[in-house]
Amino acid sequence: MHILLLTHYYPPEVNAPASRCSENARAWVAAGHRVTVVTCTPNHPAGRLFPGYANRLFQRETIDGVEVIRVWTWLAANEGFLPRIAGYVSYLVSVVLQRFRIPWADVVVSTSPQFFAGLAGWAFKSRRRPWVLEIRDLWPESIIAVGAMRRGFAIRVLERIEAAAYRAADRVVVVTDSFVDHVRARRPAGPIDVIKNGVDLTHFRPATGDAVAAFRAAHGLTGKFVASYVGTHGMAHGLDTILDAAEVLRDRADIAFLLVGAGAEKARLEAERDRRGLTNVVMLGQQPKAAMPTVWSATDAALVVLRDFDTFRSVIPSKMFEAMALAKPIVLGVAGEAAALLAAGDAGIAIPPEDSAALADAVRTLSDDAALAARLGSSGSTHVGAEFDRSVLAARYLALLEAAVAAKA
């Protein structure tokens, strides 16, 4: 079977969509199938081309046995609403214009975010070729939630397009149980499948002691209890909560906060840290995926936070699975399905979203009770291995794609 996968993000980019798509694609190739990915030239999150790449109309490469086609897009940093929208729309336009140069496949999968990358699959749907639409984010609900757009004519148009796409797809795949009701309200008939995110357990393994010691020494973390946030520094994440918690604990010289990543809020957060004189907060830029096992291994507790919006009760941040794979206890400031997963795995301490005092208290508790931290980390590791192994999830996804192709035969 030949699978065509349309995604805005792909390695060497390192965000959650890039990881999910590439790990699935590698698994499908390993199972004996051909996979072609159509994506952008790597530039996320700074909007700058990665070394060795040019933003051409159409170019090919092979990564881990996967054929990767990159099309031209408007490059924009992960900040500023209109430039980002221009980048997303340009991907859709490029894919549609170049579709006759893209090889025929038995099934097309298009994934959001971003919304327009998801829509691109519509152009490839045919009587003989099914279109599987993957929903990783409820868009445009999420952009309304963070205040990037207000409800009005533009949102109503996007919502109508969203509903039409749900109905037009042969199958819809969502990444949380909570998304099902939202999609079903707009897709009265047809299958909706849940394939949750997970983690590549062959990659997320403990780093060597020397590597961890070197990382800690390089960033002034030796001998400290390290509470880490790893991921996008965006409008949705409410990372001021972490700075507030760090201020509460600034008298604890044995506790440090580590923030790793990039995004629209990064510069402002760095300036705010410096304004407050928070010497217990270390901020690093986005790290390559190969470095992530070392970052997590140097961590004592993982911080997973989002802002307190109803929309975010339906999401499960992918960094939860990475932290659990490395047996790190989680301090979770996300309500809803993410909190239910944490409880099911007994993998950490849940706090109310955007509650800095509760976050500080949870970090203090884990720092002072090594046995509790070890137990929660071990329990989470067992749970993620049993339920969220990416290889198992990719095999389930593959069976779904095979069923979609068979239904068109």
Sequence and secondary structure as in RCSB ss.txt:
>XXXX:A:sequence
MHILLLTHYYPPEVNAPASRCSENARAWVAAGHRVTVVTCTPNHPAGRLFPGYANRLFQRETIDGVEVIRVWTWL
AANEGFLPRIAGYVSYLVSVVLQRFRIPWADVVVSTSPQFFAGLAGWAFKSRRRPWVLEIRDLWPESIIAVGAMR
RGFAIRVLERIEAAAYRAADRVVVVTDSFVDHVRARRPAGPIDVIKNGVDLTHFRPATGDAVAAFRAAHGLTGKF
VASYVGTHGMAHGLDTILDAAEVLRDRADIAFLLVGAGAEKARLEAERDRRGLTNVVMLGQQPKAAMPTVWSATD
AALVVLRDFDTFRSVIPSKMFEAMALAKPIVLGVAGEAAALLAAGDAGIAIPPEDSAALADAVRTLSDDAALAAR
LGSSGSTHVGAEFDRSVLAARYLALLEAAVAAKA
>XXXX:A:secstr
 EEEEE S  TT  SHHHHHHHHHHHHHHHTT EEEEEEE S TTTT   TT    SEEEEEETTEEEEEE    
  S  HHHHHHHHHHHHHHHHHTGGGS   SEEEEEESSHHHHHHGGGG  SSS EEEEESS TTHHHHHTTSS 
SSHHHHHHHHHHHHHHHHSSEEEESSTTHHHHHHHH  SS EEE    B TTTS    HHHHHHHHHHTT TTSE
EEEEES   TTT THHHHHHHHHTTT TTEEEEEE   TTHHHHHHHHHHHT TTEEEE    GGGHHHHHHT S
EEEEE  S GGGGG   THHHHHHHTT  EEEE  THHHHHHHHHT EEE  TT HHHHHHHHHHHHH HHHHHH
HHHHHHHHHHHH BHHHHHHHHHHHHHHHHHHH 
